[in-house]
């Protein structure tokens, strides 16, 4: 994932409302969101190159999502960051205990931001800063810098969530539609991460369109106060002229689910 916007315990009907975009090279093989046969109860997309995932949720309410930290650094033999999400969701370890273990091997990975937990306790960790942060109620966003770093796409993502929560109608549809905002930031507002002005500008929208690279899918997750979960992944077809939605709905309390595609 390259942009995760979420409202945590700040809505009268929902404990979590999340709207995220995954940006990736189009050539990287990926499986769309589905139930995993080898990890019972897990719903997530799959990176077929390394076997991990960028975002997922289990039927007992465990959740995790990842973004890369943008930095100019030569890749050597680092471990796949996608394993961080999968390992948390495939184990029964607490969020804090898991993140403490990850902190001990932080240098084995390139830069990342990781959200993990549940609606009861949600935590944030980056191997580019010290400390594990418990998420406080409110609207938050993380892209390819630290949590709530004021990049143009982060501010737009927060505004999208805040404005959507004030409106009536189909929450999931409005968030998915809003995630397609491809407005580039003005040069004076661009971050400086070392990749150059032109590339910074192409990477500045919430929805990225580049040759060979861009936003490949959007995901919206809602978890109501009664623990009803809706997970919708929208995968964009080549050229961004069409898309395919996958919808999953289940109750955390009952630990049972159904899917409509």
N, C-alpha and C positions, 0 to 999 in steps of 0.2 A: 504494500500500500504506500501511496505517496501523499495522501491527504486523508486525515480522519477527523471528522467534526462530530461532536457528541454533546448531548445534554444529559447530565447525570443528576438524578434526584432533584430536578428543578421544574417538574411538570406535575399537575395534580393527578393525571391519569397514568403516567409512565415513569418508571424508574430509570430507564435508559432509552434514548433515541440517538441512533448513530447513522451517519451518512458519510460514506468513504469512497474514494477513487483509488484504483490500483493502476499505476503507470509502469509499463514494462516494454521491453523490446518485443515487437510482434513475432519475431522468429523464435522466441523462447516457448517451448511446448508447455501447455497448460491444460488442465482438466477443469471444467466448470464445477461450480458448487454442487455437492451431492453428499449423501450419507457415505461414510467410509466403511468398507467391509472389514478392514483390519483394525479399526478403532471404533468399537461399538458406541453409537450415540453421537458421533461427531459429524457436524455439517460444516463443510469447508471446500474451497477450491483447492487444487493441488498443482504445485510446481513439478512438472514431470522431469525436469532436468536434475533437481536435487532431492525431490521427494517430500519437501516441506510445504508449508502454506503461509500465507500472509495474514489471514484472518479466519477465525472459526469460532463456533459455539457448540457446546455439548447439550444434550437433553437434560442434564442435571444442572444447567445454568452456568457452567464455567465458560469464560469468554477470554479471548486474547486476540491482539492485532499488532501489526508491526509496520514501521516505516524505516527506510534507510536514512542515514544521516549523510547529507551531501558534503563531501570534502574531496579535495584533490589528493589522492593517495594511491600508490601503485598496489594493486591486488597481488598477494603472494599465495599463501596456502591457508588462508583463513577458512574457518568453518562456515557452513551455510547458515545465514541468519534465519531462514525459514524453519529451521529445526527448533528455534526458540518457542514459537507459537505452538508447534505440534507437541513438543515435549511437555509443555505445561498442560495442554488439553488432554494428553494421554496419561496423565498421572494424577494422583489424588493429593498432591502436596499443596500446602497453603501458598498463597501468593507471595507473602513476605519471605517464607522459607525458600521458595523457588528463586526469587530475585536475588536473595543473598548468595545462593549457589552460583547464579549467573554472574554476579559481581566478582566472584573469585576467579572466573575465567574470562573476564571481560575483554582481555587483549587477544583472545583467540578469534575475535570477530571484527569485521569492519564496523564502522559506526552504525548504530541503530537506536530506535525508540521503540519501547515495548509497553503496551497496555495489557494487563492481565488481572483476572479476578472474577467477580460476579456483581450482581446488582447490590449485594450486601456490602462488599468491600472491593473497591477497584483501585489498582495501583499503577504507577508509571515509573519506568526506569530507562535511563539511557547510559550507555557505556562511554558517553562523552561528557558526563558530569558525575559528581559524587552524590550518593544518597538515593534512597528509594522514597518516592513521594506518594502519599495516599491522596487520591483524587477527592477534592471537596465538591459539594453540590454546586452546579452551575453549568455554563456552556463553555466548552473547551475545544481546542483544535491543535493538531500536530501535523506538520508536514515533514520536511527534511532538515529541520533544525529542532531545537529543544521545544518541549511542550509550551504552547501559547506564545512562541516567538512571533512577533508582529510582522509577518510577511503579508503581502497583498492577498495571496490565496487563502491564508489563514483567516484574515479579517473578513474576507468574503464568505468563507465557510461558516464562520460564527454567525455572520449576519443572516445567511441562508437558514440556519437552524432557528435562530431567534425569531425571524420573520414568519417562518413556517408554523411555529408553535402558536402564533397569535391568530392564525387563519383557520377557517373551517374547511372541511373537505377531506379528500384522500391524502393522508399524511405521507404514506410511502411514495405515492406518485409524485407529489409536489417536491419531495426531497430528491428523488431520482431525476426529475426534470431540471431542478436547480443545479445539480451536479454537472450538467453539461455546459455550464458557463465557461466559454473559451476566451473571455476578454483578457488580453495581455496587460500587464502592469506598465505604467509609464516608467521611463528609464530612471528617473530620480528616486523611485520607490523600490527599485530592484535590490534584492540582497546581494551581497558580495561574497560568494563562496569559492571563488577562484576559477570558475569555469568560463569566464568571459561574458561580456555584456550581451552579445547576441544569443548565446545559449541560455543565459539567465532569463532573457525576455521570452524565449520560446517555452521555458519551463514555468513561467510565472502564472499561467491561468489555472483555475481549478481543473479544467478539462484540457488535456494537452493533445495537440495534433502536430506531429512531426513525421518526417520520412523515416520509416522503420521503427519508430518509438512513439508511444503515446498512452492515453488512457484506454485500457483494455476492458475494464469492467467497473461498475459502480455497485456498492452494496449498502442497503438500508436494513438496519435491525431495530426493532422496537420491542421492549419488554415492559408490559403493563404492570400496574400495582398488584394485579392478581396473578402475575407470573405467566401471562400468555405471551408467547414469543412469535414474532413475525420476522422472517429472514428472507429478503428478496435480493437476488443478484441479477444485475443487468449486464450481459456480455455484448459488447459492440462488435458488429461484423466488420470485415475488411472495408476500409473506406469510410467507416462511421455512418453509412447510409441506412443501416438497419440494426436491430438488436434482438436479443433473445432473453426473456425473463425466466428465472427459476424462483419459485415461491415455496417456502417451507413454513409451516405453522405447527406449534406444539405447546403444551403446557409443561412448565418445569416441574410442577407438583406431581403430575401424573407420570412423567418420564416416558411419555409415549408421543408419537408424532405422525404426521401425514404430510404428503407432498403433492403439490399441484404444479405441473409444468406447462 
